Amino acid sequence: MMIIPNSRKEFEKHLNLLAESARTKKLKMPLIPRLINGLSNAKFSPNRRINLSTIDETTRLLANTLNTFDKDKFNNNE
């Protein structure tokens, strides 16, 4: 079962974990143009928060999936 964020703060945490995984090359995925576009189109608001209207469904799903399969959380849900 996927862990769905209950707040904007949790969702931003999921997105930041996705960005960190991509930066550190922990995320091993084929280079799909739609995924690359989704990640590169994400923008920040003037208050340095993630502008949620720039997050597409591919990026949203990947961020939530990555968080779900985080070992600690996944093992606690079984």
C-alpha positions, 0 to 999 in steps of 0.5 A: 500500500502506497504511503500518501502524504497527509499534508503539503509538508509531507509531500514536499518531504517526498519531493526533496527525498526524490531530488536527493536520490537523483542527485546522489545517483541512488535512483537508478531508472532509465532516462525517460523523457517525460520523467526528465521533463517532470523533474526539470519543470518543478519550480520554487515559489518566491517563498522558497517552497515548491510550487505544487502546480509545476509538479506533474503526475509522473513526478508525484507518483515517483516521489510517493512510491520512493517514499513508500519503498523506503526500507524502514517505513516499508518494513513497518507496514508489513 
